[in-house]
């Protein structure tokens, strides 16, 4: 056994043995599960919805845009005494489970298979169960109605999963927290400021022109890359191509400038940022150790924490360079008495509602979050379109009929292309960028008949619910038309698949990401027929912090006749 494996065992074994089950029946290790015995269902009580004006407005906007989201079940209320979390049924103790041997998560690619393990645990232990990750108790919920209950009962400032390592880095470097890492009133203040330009559809629509300029360069880049293959049509590793497109598009929105990601010779500071971003995700597997082992082990195993800090240093440096450049540009215009126009960053710098350190932090975190949401989703979408030409033909016919072969689309055209929206929804159902989401309960809750105490870590298993037949018949099949409304009265269920979250703590960049993906898919299909190539191979998903393609995706981009 390696030194790290021994250290992890030593670090967590004491916590495992504190469970109120017979010690003789427990095995030490990082992860163990035990079945929750279900008590009789309790009577129903109404759930509270988030009461802040911001939350209500965002929910209203989502409903108006989608006209979806059938009300999911309300969950369980208090009619009789709820079962305490982990309480035993009459007549016997809960059977301890050890589906993962000690250290397997770390040393047998467990992190790469978190989405599969999530499904396996749901099949074995039901739709609500508890587990331990080191000393941390986690309650996993994999039921659409219970997920809906948890999210609808949130207050004005929901708390996400424990992000101690992010906060520790910021304390170490004297950095501010951003919207992803902040909590409580600090998070709520930043959300109010940032949502002014990123949540309302009419505000996001103003980004269409800049995004379309990036898509023009993307299509040029595809034509260049095709020439490198013998057949003149195949593009290998579209993952890398869409990563650069996404980075360029997100930076156009956030920094109001171009980075040169789609050029033959990428600028040095952009190349350094790409390296830092890749390091951030390549080191995710090892930096997860920080949540399960104590700090005193860092001198023994220094690499994970050192690389974690180095990657954040690179991300912050990149953002700071571009923000400072914009600040100097604004000051130059003001000194000359010229009119000042701009987008999100200009608004933030002028309003001074956030400090400059908070702007650095938010732009860094939003760029980190936004790049892979778009790139992974576009990679999967092109892969599925190549595999399902009948779906591609249906989407293309709609584009030609409702938009035309040559018209460059903008945000106003997207509502007239429901199949494009359905294509994105189905891609994200099968390949959600985040296989799960986290919450820390801010009050005692009764969920599924169990009392979950305040301060408990919840894991919302979105990958599992996306593949449940009760939520999506023929769940393993790629069927974008399942998201189409058959009539004005039809309401498409969405709590089985909520890739951007729900409510006030949903992804603030949702509409920006959707715009980038919708506009790119439309123009890719206007220009190319996406086909399987001799180099196209089956590609599975892998969890690498986010749900990513495990291998390179290679497809043909054949010119439309």
RASUL-V240165 format. One record per pair of residues at least 4 apart in sequence whose C-alpha atoms are under 6 Angstrom apart, sorted by sequence separation. I is the first residue (numbers start at 1). J is the second residue. If there is no record, write none. Layout:
BEGIN
i->I j->J
i->I j->J
END
This chain:
BEGIN
i->7 j->11
i->9 j->13
i->63 j->67
i->103 j->107
i->104 j->108
i->106 j->110
i->114 j->118
i->121 j->125
i->122 j->126
i->132 j->136
i->148 j->152
i->154 j->158
i->164 j->168
i->170 j->174
i->177 j->181
i->178 j->182
i->183 j->187
i->191 j->195
i->195 j->199
i->242 j->246
i->246 j->250
i->251 j->255
i->252 j->256
i->278 j->282
i->279 j->283
i->283 j->287
i->289 j->293
i->298 j->302
i->316 j->320
i->320 j->324
i->342 j->346
i->347 j->351
i->354 j->358
i->359 j->363
i->362 j->366
i->363 j->367
i->366 j->370
i->372 j->376
i->384 j->388
i->398 j->402
i->399 j->403
i->400 j->404
i->409 j->413
i->419 j->423
i->427 j->431
i->428 j->432
i->446 j->450
i->469 j->473
i->486 j->490
i->502 j->506
i->514 j->518
i->515 j->519
i->520 j->524
i->524 j->528
i->532 j->536
i->543 j->547
i->88 j->93
i->105 j->110
i->122 j->127
i->132 j->137
i->170 j->175
i->177 j->182
i->182 j->187
i->227 j->232
i->252 j->257
i->261 j->266
i->333 j->338
i->400 j->405
i->446 j->451
i->485 j->490
i->501 j->506
i->542 j->547
i->88 j->94
i->105 j->111
i->131 j->137
i->132 j->138
i->197 j->203
i->198 j->204
i->226 j->232
i->252 j->258
i->260 j->266
i->445 j->451
i->469 j->475
i->500 j->506
i->542 j->548
i->131 j->138
i->226 j->233
i->385 j->392
i->445 j->452
i->500 j->507
i->541 j->548
i->542 j->549
i->130 j->138
i->179 j->187
i->226 j->234
i->444 j->452
i->467 j->475
i->541 j->549
i->542 j->550
i->130 j->139
i->226 j->235
i->444 j->453
i->541 j->550
i->129 j->139
i->130 j->140
i->444 j->454
i->540 j->550
i->129 j->140
i->443 j->454
i->128 j->140
i->442 j->454
i->539 j->551
i->128 j->141
i->248 j->261
i->441 j->454
i->442 j->455
i->127 j->141
i->441 j->455
i->13 j->28
i->127 j->142
i->440 j->455
i->441 j->456
i->127 j->143
i->440 j->456
i->244 j->261
i->287 j->304
i->440 j->457
i->286 j->304
i->439 j->457
i->440 j->458
i->536 j->554
i->439 j->458
i->535 j->554
i->536 j->555
i->9 j->29
i->438 j->458
i->438 j->459
i->437 j->459
i->533 j->555
i->437 j->460
i->532 j->555
i->533 j->556
i->395 j->419
i->436 j->460
i->531 j->555
i->532 j->556
i->436 j->461
i->471 j->496
i->531 j->556
i->436 j->462
i->530 j->556
i->157 j->184
i->435 j->462
i->530 j->557
i->435 j->463
i->529 j->557
i->528 j->557
i->529 j->558
i->466 j->496
i->528 j->558
i->280 j->311
i->465 j->496
i->466 j->497
i->528 j->559
i->529 j->560
i->44 j->76
i->45 j->77
i->279 j->311
i->528 j->560
i->44 j->77
i->527 j->560
i->42 j->76
i->43 j->77
i->276 j->311
i->43 j->79
i->42 j->79
i->429 j->466
i->211 j->249
i->276 j->314
i->320 j->360
i->319 j->364
i->381 j->427
i->316 j->364
i->37 j->89
i->426 j->480
i->423 j->480
i->422 j->480
i->422 j->483
i->34 j->96
i->34 j->97
i->33 j->97
i->32 j->97
i->33 j->98
i->32 j->98
i->432 j->499
i->429 j->497
i->75 j->146
i->30 j->102
i->73 j->145
i->29 j->102
i->72 j->145
i->75 j->149
i->74 j->149
i->35 j->125
i->36 j->129
i->33 j->131
i->32 j->131
i->31 j->132
i->31 j->133
i->30 j->133
i->49 j->152
i->30 j->134
i->49 j->153
i->50 j->154
i->52 j->156
i->48 j->153
i->50 j->155
i->47 j->153
i->50 j->156
i->434 j->546
i->433 j->546
i->433 j->547
i->15 j->135
i->405 j->526
i->12 j->134
i->247 j->371
i->246 j->371
i->246 j->374
i->246 j->375
i->243 j->375
i->242 j->375
i->374 j->513
i->239 j->379
i->386 j->530
i->386 j->531
i->386 j->532
i->134 j->292
i->176 j->357
i->176 j->358
i->178 j->361
i->179 j->362
i->177 j->361
i->178 j->362
i->176 j->361
i->208 j->410
i->205 j->411
i->284 j->545
i->161 j->438
i->160 j->438
i->161 j->439
i->160 j->439
i->159 j->439
i->160 j->440
i->159 j->440
i->237 j->552
i->238 j->553
i->237 j->553
i->237 j->554
i->140 j->458
i->236 j->554
i->138 j->457
i->139 j->458
i->140 j->459
i->141 j->460
i->142 j->461
i->235 j->554
i->138 j->458
i->141 j->461
i->235 j->555
i->234 j->555
i->234 j->556
i->142 j->465
i->233 j->556
i->233 j->557
i->233 j->558
i->119 j->464
i->144 j->495
i->144 j->496
i->85 j->450
i->84 j->450
i->85 j->451
i->82 j->449
i->83 j->450
i->84 j->451
i->82 j->450
i->82 j->451
i->76 j->447
i->76 j->448
i->76 j->449
i->41 j->449
i->70 j->491
i->68 j->491
i->69 j->492
i->70 j->493
i->68 j->492
i->69 j->493
i->69 j->494
i->112 j->542
i->113 j->543
i->112 j->543
i->112 j->544
i->59 j->503
i->55 j->503
i->55 j->504
END
